[in-house]
Amino acid sequence: MNVNQFPDRIIEINQEHYLYFGGTAYLGLPTNKNFQELVIKNIRQWGTTYGSSRSANIKLTAYENGENFLANYIKAESTVTVSSGMLAGKLVIDQLKKQTNSFFHFPNNHTAIQTNESLPIFINDQINPRLLDSKFEKITVLTDGVSGFQTKAVDLSILKEITNHKEITLLIDESHSFGILGKNGSGIYSEIDLPIKRKIMISSLGKAFGLNGGVIASDALFINQIKEMDIFISAAGMNPAFVQTLADASEIYKLQHQKLIENLNYIDQTLIKNDNIKFDKSYPLIYLEDENLIELLKENKIIIASFKYQSNSKNLNRIVITANHLREDLDKLVNILND
């Protein structure tokens, strides 16, 4: 289905209007007028792009402003922005390969934090025995903040069972939890309190935060190591107008997050739960187990997200709730699901 304008809560297909419950604009920012005005203002100041290295002799204060905002918002010691969430993941993985003896991963991680050398943290639903032996290793555990097909933050309690012979670094991809979970959408990074040596968060900013780019958050030592990598030095940074907008839009983020929470609470009060529908009031995705519901929704002028998330996997059929959906939109959706 091809469309000729950004699909917000309404999408036009073949000159017909449908309600749209897809995409990843959880806070509804791409079409938010106040947010757009900030972006336009900052483009006028900082231009449409800046193709220079972040290590060049000229330093743009936009980066300092936006990255300080992100550090405070995430509650991390330091952050750095890059041009995409995918690049953020690849930079961190490449740096950790120099410091890690073994990688372990939770199931269904996003491609951004996958590496061929990684071992599963679970084998037959039990902790990998390698994590319980007495061999000293520096290990890195890879996980999404919210795994695919799930509606709750990942349960990291299994890390408490790992023997103290392992020095643990945790890398968490919060592309689908940053801006959504935590206080004001700050994510789950700051809430992680486990016996680990280091925690690192990466995230796309092109989802909840409405701007093309990515962020890496961790302690200042690790962030400085990222800044010294050849790939980081050689690459242009995130659009400085967008990075400045992060700082300028702090109140908009809080307001839109509150609207999203109100929409989720409303659905929780009205939706009849059943085995064909996976929903949690803290998370803006509803997963449908029944393929027939997709066509039923379409017949009632509702389009949802339906695609193959990874090769050799089943179709991802999900309803995406955003801060921009109106009560009447939610009523129509819920009434069909309840029937």
C-alpha positions as CSV (number, residue, x, y, z in Angstrom):
1,M,0.0,0.0,0.0
2,N,1.6,3.2,-1.2
3,V,0.7,6.5,0.5
4,N,1.5,10.1,-0.4
5,Q,1.8,11.7,3.1
6,F,2.9,10.8,6.5
7,P,0.5,8.2,8.1
8,D,-0.5,9.7,11.4
9,R,-3.8,8.6,13.0
10,I,-5.4,8.9,9.6
11,I,-4.0,7.2,6.4
12,E,-5.3,7.8,2.9
13,I,-5.2,4.8,0.5
14,N,-6.7,4.9,-3.0
15,Q,-8.5,8.2,-2.0
16,E,-10.1,6.5,1.0
17,H,-9.5,7.4,4.6
18,Y,-8.6,4.7,7.2
19,L,-7.7,4.9,10.8
20,Y,-4.0,4.0,11.2
21,F,-2.6,2.0,14.0
22,G,0.9,1.2,12.7
23,G,4.4,2.7,12.5
24,T,6.6,3.6,15.4
25,A,5.8,7.2,16.1
26,Y,4.7,6.4,19.6
27,L,4.7,10.0,20.9
28,G,3.1,11.3,17.7
29,L,5.8,13.8,17.1
30,P,6.4,13.8,13.3
31,T,3.1,15.6,12.8
32,N,3.1,17.6,16.0
33,K,3.0,21.3,15.0
34,N,4.9,22.6,18.0
35,F,7.6,20.0,17.5
36,Q,7.8,20.7,13.8
37,E,8.3,24.4,14.5
38,L,11.3,23.6,16.8
39,V,12.8,21.4,14.0
40,I,12.3,24.2,11.4
41,K,13.8,26.8,13.8
42,N,16.8,24.7,14.4
43,I,17.3,23.9,10.7
44,R,17.4,27.7,10.0
45,Q,20.1,28.0,12.7
46,W,22.1,24.8,12.0
47,G,21.3,24.0,8.4
48,T,19.8,20.8,6.9
49,T,22.9,18.7,7.5
50,Y,26.6,18.9,8.7
51,G,28.9,16.6,6.9
52,S,32.0,17.1,9.0
53,S,33.5,14.7,11.5
54,R,32.6,15.2,15.2
55,S,36.4,15.2,15.8
56,A,37.1,18.2,13.6
57,N,38.5,21.4,15.1
58,I,35.0,23.2,14.8
59,K,32.6,21.9,17.5
60,L,28.9,22.6,17.2
61,T,27.3,23.4,20.6
62,A,24.1,21.7,19.3
63,Y,25.7,18.3,20.1
64,E,26.6,19.3,23.6
65,N,23.1,20.6,24.3
66,G,21.3,17.6,22.9
67,E,23.6,15.0,24.5
68,N,23.5,16.7,27.9
69,F,19.7,16.6,27.6
70,L,19.8,12.9,26.8
71,A,22.2,12.1,29.6
72,N,19.9,13.8,32.1
73,Y,16.8,12.2,30.6
74,I,18.2,8.7,30.6
75,K,20.0,9.2,33.9
76,A,23.3,8.1,32.4
77,E,26.8,9.5,33.1
78,S,27.3,10.3,29.5
79,T,25.8,10.0,26.0
80,V,26.8,10.4,22.4
81,T,24.5,10.7,19.3
82,V,25.1,9.1,15.9
83,S,23.3,9.0,12.7
84,S,21.1,6.0,13.4
85,G,20.2,3.4,16.1
86,M,21.7,0.7,13.8
87,L,25.0,2.5,13.7
88,A,24.9,3.0,17.5
89,G,24.5,-0.8,18.0
90,K,27.3,-1.6,15.5
91,L,29.7,0.8,17.1
92,V,29.1,-0.6,20.5
93,I,29.4,-4.2,19.4
94,D,32.7,-3.4,17.6
95,Q,34.1,-1.7,20.7
96,L,33.0,-4.5,23.0
97,K,34.6,-7.2,20.9
98,K,38.0,-5.7,22.0
99,Q,36.9,-6.0,25.7
100,T,34.8,-9.2,25.8
101,N,35.7,-12.9,26.0
102,S,32.2,-14.2,25.3
103,F,28.9,-12.7,24.2
104,F,25.5,-14.1,25.3
105,H,22.1,-13.0,24.0
106,F,18.5,-13.0,25.0
107,P,16.0,-14.4,22.4
108,N,14.8,-12.4,19.4
109,N,17.2,-9.4,19.7
110,H,17.2,-6.7,17.0
111,T,19.8,-7.0,14.3
112,A,21.6,-3.9,15.7
113,I,23.0,-5.8,18.6
114,Q,23.6,-9.2,17.1
115,T,27.0,-10.8,16.6
116,N,27.8,-14.2,15.2
117,E,30.0,-15.1,18.1
118,S,27.1,-14.8,20.6
119,L,25.8,-17.7,22.6
120,P,22.2,-18.1,23.9
121,I,21.6,-17.1,27.5
122,F,18.9,-19.8,27.7
123,I,19.2,-23.4,26.6
124,N,15.9,-25.4,26.9
125,D,14.5,-22.5,29.1
126,Q,17.4,-22.9,31.6
127,I,20.4,-20.7,32.1
128,N,23.3,-21.6,29.8
129,P,25.7,-23.8,31.9
130,R,28.6,-21.7,30.6
131,L,27.4,-18.9,32.8
132,L,27.6,-21.0,35.9
133,D,31.1,-22.4,35.6
134,S,34.2,-21.2,37.5
135,K,36.2,-19.9,34.5
136,F,36.9,-16.2,34.8
137,E,35.6,-14.3,31.7
138,K,34.6,-10.9,30.7
139,I,31.2,-11.4,29.2
140,T,28.7,-9.1,27.4
141,V,24.9,-9.8,27.6
142,L,22.9,-8.5,24.7
143,T,19.1,-7.8,25.0
144,D,16.3,-5.6,23.7
145,G,14.5,-3.5,26.3
146,V,11.3,-5.0,25.0
147,S,11.7,-8.1,22.9
148,G,9.8,-8.7,19.7
149,F,6.2,-10.0,20.1
150,Q,6.4,-8.9,23.8
151,T,4.6,-6.1,25.7
152,K,6.6,-5.9,28.8
153,A,10.2,-5.0,29.6
154,V,12.7,-7.8,29.5
155,D,13.1,-9.7,32.8
156,L,16.8,-9.4,33.6
157,S,16.7,-11.3,36.9
158,I,18.4,-14.2,35.4
159,L,21.6,-12.2,35.5
160,K,21.7,-12.6,39.3
161,E,22.2,-16.3,38.8
162,I,25.5,-15.8,36.8
163,T,28.5,-16.9,38.8
164,N,30.7,-14.1,40.2
165,H,33.5,-15.5,38.1
166,K,32.0,-13.6,35.2
167,E,32.5,-9.9,34.8
168,I,29.3,-8.7,33.2
169,T,28.6,-5.9,30.7
170,L,25.0,-5.4,29.7
171,L,24.1,-3.9,26.4
172,I,20.4,-3.1,26.1
173,D,18.7,-1.8,22.9
174,E,15.9,0.5,24.0
175,S,14.6,1.6,20.6
176,H,11.1,0.4,21.6
177,S,11.2,1.3,25.2
178,F,13.0,4.7,25.3
179,G,10.3,7.4,25.2
180,I,7.7,4.9,26.5
181,L,8.7,3.1,29.7
182,G,10.1,4.7,32.8
183,K,9.4,8.1,34.3
184,N,8.4,10.5,31.5
185,G,9.5,7.9,29.0
186,S,13.1,7.9,30.2
187,G,13.4,4.1,29.5
188,I,14.6,1.3,31.8
189,Y,18.3,2.0,31.8
190,S,18.3,3.9,35.1
191,E,16.2,1.2,36.8
192,I,18.6,-1.6,36.2
193,D,20.3,-2.5,39.5
194,L,22.1,-5.7,39.1
195,P,25.6,-7.1,40.0
196,I,27.2,-6.1,36.7
197,K,30.4,-4.2,35.8
198,R,28.9,-1.9,33.2
199,K,25.6,-1.1,31.5
200,I,25.3,0.4,28.0
201,M,22.1,1.6,26.3
202,I,21.6,2.2,22.6
203,S,18.4,3.4,21.0
204,S,17.1,4.8,17.8
205,L,15.7,8.3,18.1
206,G,13.6,7.9,15.0
207,K,10.8,6.2,16.8
208,A,9.3,7.7,20.0
209,F,11.6,10.8,19.7
210,G,10.6,11.6,16.2
211,L,14.1,12.4,14.8
212,N,16.5,10.5,12.6
213,G,19.5,9.4,14.7
214,G,20.7,7.2,17.5
215,V,22.1,7.5,21.0
216,I,24.6,5.5,23.1
217,A,24.5,6.0,26.8
218,S,26.9,4.6,29.4
219,D,29.7,5.8,31.7
220,A,31.9,8.6,30.5
221,L,34.9,6.2,30.0
222,F,33.1,4.0,27.6
223,I,31.5,6.9,25.7
224,N,35.0,8.4,25.2
225,Q,36.1,5.1,23.8
226,I,33.3,5.3,21.3
227,K,34.3,8.8,20.3
228,E,37.9,7.6,19.6
229,M,36.8,4.8,17.2
230,D,37.9,5.2,13.6
231,I,34.3,4.7,12.4
232,F,32.9,7.4,14.7
233,I,35.7,9.8,13.7
234,S,35.2,9.1,10.0
235,A,31.4,9.4,10.0
236,A,29.4,12.6,10.0
237,G,27.3,13.0,13.1
238,M,23.6,13.1,13.6
239,N,21.9,16.2,12.0
240,P,22.9,19.0,14.5
241,A,19.4,20.7,14.0
242,F,17.8,17.4,15.2
243,V,20.2,17.1,18.2
244,Q,19.4,20.6,19.3
245,T,15.7,19.9,18.9
246,L,16.1,17.1,21.5
247,A,17.0,19.6,24.1
248,D,14.4,22.2,23.0
249,A,11.6,19.7,23.0
250,S,11.9,18.4,26.5
251,E,8.5,19.6,27.7
252,I,6.8,18.3,24.5
253,Y,8.2,14.9,25.2
254,K,6.7,14.9,28.7
255,L,3.3,16.2,27.4
256,Q,3.1,13.6,24.6
257,H,4.2,10.8,26.9
258,Q,1.4,11.7,29.3
259,K,-1.1,11.6,26.4
260,L,0.1,8.2,25.4
261,I,-0.2,6.9,28.9
262,E,-3.8,8.2,29.1
263,N,-4.7,6.4,25.8
264,L,-3.2,3.1,27.1
265,N,-5.1,3.4,30.4
266,Y,-8.3,4.0,28.4
267,I,-7.8,0.9,26.3
268,D,-7.0,-1.1,29.4
269,Q,-10.4,-0.1,30.9
270,T,-12.4,-0.9,27.8
271,L,-10.7,-3.8,26.1
272,I,-11.9,-7.3,26.8
273,K,-8.8,-9.5,27.2
274,N,-8.6,-12.9,25.5
275,D,-5.9,-15.3,24.2
276,N,-6.0,-13.8,20.7
277,I,-4.9,-10.4,21.9
278,K,-1.6,-9.6,23.8
279,F,-1.8,-6.2,25.5
280,D,-0.3,-4.5,28.6
281,K,-1.4,-1.1,29.7
282,S,2.2,0.2,30.1
283,Y,3.1,-0.5,26.4
284,P,1.6,0.9,23.2
285,L,1.5,-2.3,21.1
286,I,-1.3,-4.9,20.9
287,Y,-0.2,-8.1,19.2
288,L,-2.9,-10.2,17.4
289,E,-2.6,-13.9,17.3
290,D,-5.6,-14.3,15.0
291,E,-4.7,-13.5,11.4
292,N,-8.4,-13.1,10.5
293,L,-8.6,-10.0,12.7
294,I,-6.3,-8.1,10.3
295,E,-8.8,-8.4,7.4
296,L,-11.7,-7.7,9.7
297,L,-10.1,-4.4,10.8
298,K,-9.4,-3.5,7.3
299,E,-13.0,-4.0,6.3
300,N,-13.8,-1.6,9.1
301,K,-11.4,1.0,7.7
302,I,-8.6,0.3,10.2
303,I,-5.0,-0.4,9.0
304,I,-2.5,-2.0,11.4
305,A,1.2,-3.0,11.0
306,S,1.7,-6.4,9.4
307,F,5.0,-7.6,8.1
308,K,7.8,-10.2,8.5
309,Y,10.1,-8.7,11.2
310,Q,12.9,-11.1,10.5
311,S,13.6,-13.7,7.9
312,N,12.2,-17.2,8.7
313,S,9.9,-15.7,11.4
314,K,6.1,-15.5,11.5
315,N,4.3,-12.3,10.5
316,L,4.4,-9.5,13.0
317,N,0.8,-8.3,13.4
318,R,0.6,-5.4,15.8
319,I,-1.7,-2.5,16.6
320,V,0.3,0.6,17.5
321,I,-1.2,3.1,19.8
322,T,0.2,6.7,19.7
323,A,-0.2,9.9,21.7
324,N,-2.2,11.3,18.7
325,H,-5.1,8.8,18.7
326,L,-8.4,10.2,19.8
327,R,-10.9,8.6,22.1
328,E,-13.2,8.0,19.1
329,D,-10.4,6.2,17.3
330,L,-9.8,4.0,20.3
331,D,-13.5,3.3,20.8
332,K,-13.8,2.1,17.2
333,L,-10.8,-0.2,17.5
334,V,-11.8,-1.7,20.9
335,N,-15.4,-2.3,19.8
336,I,-14.2,-4.4,16.9
337,L,-11.7,-6.3,19.0
338,N,-14.3,-6.9,21.7
339,D,-16.9,-8.2,19.2
